Amino acid sequence: MTSIKTLLPVDYYKLPFCLPKGGPKMDNENLGEFLSGDRIESSPYELKMLEETYCKQLCVADLGAAENSKRTPNRVVRAIRKEYHNNWIVDNLSAASRVENDTETSTKYWQGFPVGFVSPNDDKAYIYNHVNIEIDYHPVEDQTDKYRVVGFVVEPFSIAHDFDVPVVDDKDNDDDVKIKNPIVSCDPKKSKRQHTDYDMVMETGRDPQVASGQVLFTYDVTWHKNETLKWASRWDIYLSMNDAIPAKIHWLSITNSLVLVICLSASVIAILMRNLRRDLTRYNRIPTDEETTDARAERGWVSVQGDVFRPPSTSPLLLCVCCGTGAQLLCMTFWTIVLSAVGYLNPSRRGYLLTAEIVFFVLMGSVAGYVTTRLYKTFSGTDWQKAAAYTALGFPGLCFVSFFLFDIEAWSYGSSDAVPFTTMLVLLFLWFGISSPLVFLGAHFGYKQEAIEFPVKTSRIERPIPGQPWFMGPPVTLMIGGIIPFGACFVELYYIMASVWMEFYYYVFGFLLVVFCIVVITCAEIAILSTHFQLCKGNYRWWWRSFLTGGSMAGYMFLYSIMYFKQLETNTFSSYVIFFGYMTLVCLSLFLMTGFIGVSSSLWFNKTIFGALKVD
């Protein structure tokens, strides 16, 4: 059961619902399902192919004392008021919820169906104790008596069944539970507008103010033949979200982003080509008697040619580790989106997306080690084992410690998000048994490579940096550098966050791949433009500035997450911890990834322009 008010899923049988014979049986689950809190268990509802049932009695469940009882708080009422939803599946097809009110009937293909509802008239919580289960099926071609399930809709009702106390002949046998009298409320001619709450059931016990929570659960099963919907297309209605997210919105977002990146590219090319061509022509021409090469070199970005490739003065090892981790995250993100765009990873494959992210992150440890030590050797570093250890333990360690703390919070709440101990051992094995060795392997080969060659030599004496104007300071450049890439992807970001926090289905990975490429291009262009302006002002310390400029998009994403949090209507401490804890890790990952893009693009740009200088 999931709720957008608590953000913590709980086990379905945490509430006193009807149990299947022999107890619930858990399905085999993959790593992604365990980490996302999915627990697939059997239920007492029985569906037989093409066999319709009407008002079948499931059980009489004791849901506890009435809501106004002060002895023990009612768990069912708390779940209803926190808007928990049941998530049922049939043949791996999620239950769509059909909700009916006085004016209209709507069907939603996300979030399952609610446990109950709170009446706006009397502010009481009512349980949904009856469901209409509608199954659409499609005959298998060229085969008789074989069918496939292509639709699954649940329509919940709250019905005040009038029944007597059940007779139990044998407490160990649930089959002996019988209802004394026929259920008049199951008559289709009777009105179903009378709802079930805990003040309407009969009162028992010594205290007349305490009502028993005995509620009869029933269900209907109807089958509808659907020859137009093929089995391969049965997820299309879920992925289109019942037209809640039209494709034209994504196309509009893509168009706006493409226009933005084209205009930005045209501006960058126009500015850089004009200035660079002018400066290169002036510097490379044969000097006259009145001027010397050194005099011409004192202008613009050419003046810093002896210092432009000087290693960063502040924490060069940290920059190497951040760039290596950013390269690892960039490769992980790219391959995950590509596999999703080709259709291998989709919502029908439960847990595959999260599993693929973990596997790609582990395998890309070799990329992280290679980039870290190659850049570290370029900065004249000698202890490459230390750099590899920081890369292997730094960011993964932060993620694991944070995840462990979130797991403790989920465990204290009794949520199914709490990961079992065996799954923790699997994560530790992936970290220390596969990812860390791959980091050291990549670091070994990276350090064996020659250091990155630069087209100009670095002078022994460091050139003083002139005073910088206020608009070239870090606050202004970081503010401008992050807003353009964020503006290119914030529309798609809304739907991604809706799929994570509001149980929507996200499926337009083709659009996401295009947006991802646009973000990479805009981050690179903004970093290049910022670096060029910085060099023109005589400031050659561009290594960290380009990393921060490229990663500044993450700051806007975190601010956006604060605004998005208001839509969830959560007010518990655990929801704050879960939401902002995970969003902080996501923004940090984005910061490292886009920061690496900024450094690598600026490095390529500087090598290109300074390689065009004719240096004796």
N, C-alpha and C positions, 0 to 999 in steps of 0.2 A: 504494500500500500504506500502510495506517495502523496505528498502534499507540498504545494508551493509556499505554504506558510511556515513550515518547519524545515524544509529542504532535506529532511532525514527520512528515508523510507523505513518502514517497519514490516515485520513479518505478518502475513495475512492472519495466521493463527495466533497472533498475540492477542487478538480479540476473541471472545468466546463464540466463534462461529461453529457451524456444524463440521464435524470431522469425518473424513472418509473411513471406510472399514479398514481396520488394522492400522490406522493412523496415516498421516500424510507421508508420501514418498517423494524424496527430492530427486530431480533430474540431474544428469551429469552436466556440469557447467564448465565453461572455459575460464581462463584467467580474467578476461575483460568483464565477464558477468559477475565474478566475485568482487572485483574492485569497484564496479558500479553499483553494487548492492542488490543485484538481481538474484532472486531465489525462486526457482521454478519448482513448485510442489503440486502434488495431485490434490483433487478436490472431490467432495462427495456427489457433485452433479454428474449424472450419467447421461450421455448422448449416444444413441444408437442410430445408425444410418437410416434415414427416411422414416423413423419411428417418432411420431408426434405424441406429446404428452400434454396434459392440461392440469394445472394446479397440483402437481405431484408434491406430496409431502416429503420434505427433506429431514427435518428434525425440529424438536422444540428446544431452543437454546436458552439458557439462563444468562441474560446479559447483565445481571447484577441489580443493585438497588436502584430506586428511582433517582432522577436527577436532583430532586430537592432533599435527598437524604444527606445528612451531615456525618454519617458514620464513615463511609468510604467513598472517595470520588469515583464516578463511573467512567471507565475507560472508553466505552463506546461513545458516550456523550462528548468526551474530550476529542475523540477522533472525528466525530461529525463536525464539531465546531472548528476544528483545525482544517477542515475540508480535505480529509484524506480520501483517496480514490482507490478502488479495487482495480487491479490490473490482471485480467484474465486472458488466456490464449487458448485457441483451439487449432491444432495442426500448425503451430507456430504463427498463427494469425491473431493479432491483437483485437480485443473487443472494442468495437465502436459503441459509443454511448448515445442512446436516443432519449432525449429529455423532452417532456411534454408539459406545457403550462396552459393557462386559460386562453392564450392567444395564438400560440404557434407550437410546432413540433420541430425540434432541431436535432441533428445528428452530428456528433463530434468524433473525430478519428484520432484523438490523443487524450492522454490523462486517464484512460479507463472510464469508469463510472463511479459516482460518489457513493460513499458508505451510507449516507443519509442526507438530510437537509434540515436547515433551521427555518422555521416558519416566520415570516415577517409580521404575522398577526399577533402571535402570543410568545414569540422568541423561545419556543421549545424545540428541542432536537428530536427528529423523527428518523427511525431506522428504515432503510429499504429492505424489507423482508420478502419481497416477491420480485422475480425477474422474468421477463419474457425473452427467451433466447431464440433468436432468429438466425438460421443457418442457410446460406445460399450454397448450392452445389451445382456442379457442372458434370455431365456424363462424360466418361472417358470415350474417346472416339474408337470405333471398331471393337469395342468391348462391352459386353452386356453385364449388368449388375455390378459395374464398377464406376465409382463417382469420386470427384475431388471437391474439397471444400474451398469455396472462393469468396465467401463473405461471412462475417460474424458480427452481429449487432445485439447489444443487450439493452433492454428497456426496463429500468428499475421502477418499482412501485412500493409504496408504503401502505399496507392493508391491515386493518385491525381485524384479524381473523377471530371469529367467535368460536372458541373451542374450549372443551373442558380440560382439566389437568390430565396429562397422559398417564396411562397405566403402564408400569414397568414390571414385567414378570421376572425378568432376570437382569440384574444390573450389569452383568458381563456381556450381554448380547443386545446390541442396539436394534436388532430386527424385531424384538418383542415390544418396542415402544409403539403404542397405538393411540389414536385419538378416539375418544369415546363416541362423539356424535359427528354426523356429517358436517363438513365445513360449509355453512350457508354462505359465507362471504366469497366462496369460490364460484358461486353461481354467476354466470356472465351477465345475467339480468340485474344483479345487484350493483349498487354504486360502489366504486373503489375510491371515493373521495374521503372516506374516513381513514385517517392515518393512525399508525401505531406509534405510541410513545409510552413511557413508563408509568404515567399516571392513569392510563386507560386499562391496563391489565389488572387482574384481580389482586387484591391485597391479601397477603398471608403473613403468618408470624404473629408474635405477641404485640409488636408495635404497629398499630393501624396506619401510621403515617408512612411506613416503608412499604412500597409496592414491590412485588417480585418482578424480575426482568424476564419472565418466561414469554418468549416470542416464537411463533410458528413460522418457519421458513418454507416457502413453496416456490415452484418455478414451472414455467411452460417451455416447451420446445416445439418450434415450428420449422419446417423445411420448405425452401423455395427454390424451384428449378430456375437456373439462370444459364441459358445456352449462349448468350452473347459474351459473357465475361469468361475469358480463358484463365486457366490456372496460373500461367506465367505472368498474367497482368493483374493478379488479385491484389497486389500491394500498391497499384497505381493510385487508388482512391485515398490511401493513407498518405502516400508521398505528396499528393497534391493538396493535402490538408483541407479537403472539402472546399477548394477554391479560396481558402483563407489567405493564401499567399500567391497571387497570380504571377505567372511567369513574366508578364510585362514589367512588373516592379523590378525584377532582377535585370531584365534587359535595359530598363531605364537607368538602373544603377551602373551597369556595365558601360552604357553609352556615356554617361556623365564622367565616369572614371577614365574612359579612353580619351574623351575630349580634354580632360584635365592633364593627362600624361602627354598628349600630343602638344598641347600648348606649352607645357613645362619643357618638353624636349626641344621644341622650336626656340623657346627663349634661351635655354642653356646653350644650344648650338650657335644661336645668333650672337650672344654675348661673348662666349668663349672664342669662337672662331675669329671674330673681329679683333678682340683684344690680343689673343695669342698670335695671330698672324702679324699684327702690327709690331708686337714686341719682338717676335722672332726675326722679322725682317730688319728691324733696327739693330738688333744685337749681332746678327750673322753677317751683316754687310761689312765690307772692308773699311776699317777706320780711316778717317781723314787725319790731316796733320793737326787739326785743332782738338781732336778727341782721341781717346784711347779706349781699348776694350774694357778696362776697369771702370772708366767713367760711364760707359753705356750700361754696365752691369749694375749700377747703383739705382736703377729705376725698376719699380714694380716687382713682380714675382721673381724676376731674374736675379735680383739682389740677394736672395736667400739660397742660391744654388749650393753654397758651401755648407749649409746647415739644414737643408730641407729633409735630408734623410738621416739626421742625427737621431739616435734612439731616444725615446721619451724619458724625460728627467724624473717622472713620477711613476713608480711601480711598473717597470716594464714587464716583470714576470706576471703581474696581475692582468695586464693587457693581453699578454699571450694566452693565459688561461681563459680569459673571457672570449677571445676570438676563437680559440679551439672549441669551447663549448657552444658558441654561437654557430660555428660551422656544423657541428653535430646536430644541433636543433634544426638548422636550415635543411640539411639532407633528410632528416627524419620527417619534417613537415612536407617536403616536396614529394617523397615517395609515398607517403600516406595519402596525400591528395590525389596523386596520379592513380593509385590503385582504387581509390574511391570513385574517381571520374570514369574509369573504365568499367565500373559496376561490380568489382569484386567485393568491396566493402560497402554495405548498405544496411539500412535499419532492419531488414529481414534476417540478416546474419547477426544475431545478438552477441554483443561483446567483442566482435571481430575488430571494430574500429579501435577500441582501446588496446586490445591485444597487439594489433599491428603497430600502434604508436610505440608501445614498450619494446617490441622486438626490433623495430628500426632504430630506436634510440640506442639500444644495446649494441647492435651491429655497427652503427656509425661511430662507436667509440674509437675505432681505428682512425677515422677522419679527424676526430678531436685531438688525438695524440699527435698525428702528423702535423696538423696546422700549428699546434702549440709549440712543438720543439723546432719546427722549421723557422717560425718567426722568432723564437727565443734564441736560436743560433744567429739569426740576422742581427739581433741586439747584443751580440757578443756574450751570450750566456753560456755557461759551461756545465752547470749541474742540471742536465736534462731529465734525470730521474726525479728530481724534486718537482720540476714543472709537470711531468707526467703524473706524479702522485697527486698534485693539487687538482689537475684536470679530472682524474679518475674519482677523487673523493669529494671535491668541492661542491659543484652543483647537484650531483646525485645524492650526496649526503644531506644537503639542505632539503631536498625534496623528500627523502626518506624520513628524516626527523619530523618534518612538518606533517607528512602523511601519518606517521605514528601518533602524533599528538591529536590529529583529527580523528584517528581511529579510536583513541581513548575517549574522546568526546562522544562519538557515535555509540561506543560500548556502554557508557554511562547512561545514555538516553534509551538504550535497548533497541537501537536501530539495526536493520539488516545491512547497513553500510559498514558495520564493524567487520573487518576482514579477519578470517580465521588465522590461527597461528601457523598452520601449514602454508597458507598463501604468503604470509610474511617470510617464511623460509624460502619459498620459491623466488620472491623478489630479491632476497639477499643473495641467493645463488646466481641470479641473473646479473646482479651488480658485481659481486666479487669473483664469481666463477667465469663470467663471459665478458662483461663490459670492461672491467678493469684490466684483464689481460690484453684485450684488444687495444685499449688505450696505450699501454706500454709497448705493444707491438708496433702500432702506428708511430709512436714517439721514437722508437728505435730507428725505423726507416726514415722518419722525418729529420732526425739529427744527423743521419749519415749523408743526407743530401747537402749540396753546397748551399751556403747562405744566399739569400736573395741578392742578386747583383743590381747595383744602382748605376745609372748612367753618369753620375757626377760623384766626385770624391768629397768626403766630409772634411772640412778644415779642422785643424787642431784647436784653434781658439774659437770659442763660441761667440757668435755675433750678438750684440745687445739688441733687444726687441724695442722698437720705438713705442711711444704711447699710442694706445688704440682708442678710436672713437667709441662712444657709448653703444652705438647700434651694432658694433662688432663684438660686444661682450657675450659671454656664454649664455646669460638669460635670454637675450633677444634671439640669438642664433638657434638655441634649442627650442624656443617657442615657435619660431617660424619653421624650423626643420621638421617638427613632428606633426603639424596640423595638416599639411598637404597629403602625406601618405595616409593619415587617419581619415581625411575626407574622402579618399578614394575607396575606402573599404567599410565605412561605418554602417552602411545599409546592410551589407552581408553580415556584419558583426552582430547586428540586432537579431537576425534569424538564428545565428549560431548560438547565441546566448539563450534564446528562447528554447532551442532544442536541448540545451544543457540544464537549464534551471526551471523550465516550465513544461517539460515533457513533450515538446513538439517533435515532429519528425523532420529532420533535415536531410535533403536528398539531392540538392542541386550542386553536386560537386564539380560539374563542368563549369558552372559560373564561378565557383570558388577557385578553381584552378586559374581562370583568367584574372580574377581579382588578386590572387596571390602573385602572379607575374607582374601585375600593375604596381602592387605595393613594393616589390623588389626593385622595379625600375625607378619609381619615384624616390625611394630611399637612397638609391645610388646617385641619382641626379642631384638631389638636394645636398647630399654629402659632398659631391664634386664641386657644386657651385659655392658652397660655404667654404670649402678648402681653398678654392681659387681666390675668393675675396680676402680670405685670411692671409694668404701668401702675398697678395698685392699690397697689404698693409705692413709687410715685413715681419709677420708673426709666423714663424716656421714650426711652431709646436702644434702640429695638426693631428698627431696620432690619436690622442685621447679626445680631442675636439671632434674629429670625424666619427669616432665611436659613439660619443654622446649625442651628436647630431642625428646619426642614423637611428639610435635607440630611443630618441625622444618621443617617438610615436607611442611607446608604451605608457608614458605619462598621461597622454590623452585617453588611452584605453582605460586606465585606472579611474580617471575622472568620470568617464562614461559609465563604468561599472557602478560607481556611487549613485549616479542618476538612475540607472537601471534597477538598482536594488529597491527603490521606492515602489516599483510596480509589483513586487512580490508580496507586499503587505505582511511581512514577517516582523515579529516583535519579540522573539526569544533570543537568549544569549547564544544558544547553539547555532541558530541560523546566521547570526553575525559572524561567528567564528568560522563556520563552514564556508560561507559565501566569500567573505573578504580574505580568508586564508587561501583558498584555492585561486581566487582572482589575483592575489598578490604573486603567487607562483606563476600563473599564466603570463602576467605582465612582465615579470622578471625574465621568463623564457623569451618573450617577444623582444625585450630590451637587448638581450644577448644576441639574438638572431639578427635583428636589424642593425645592431651595432657592428657586428661582423661585416654585414653588407656595406656599411659606411666606410669601414677601414679598408676593406679589399678594393672597393671602387676608387677611393681616394688614392690608394697606393698605385693602382693601375694608371690613374690620371697623371699623377706626379711623374711616374717613370716615363710616360709617353711624352709629356711636354718638355721635361728636362733632357730627355734623350734626343730631342730635336735641336738642342743647342750645339753649336760648334765650339767645343772646348779644346784648347791646346793641352 
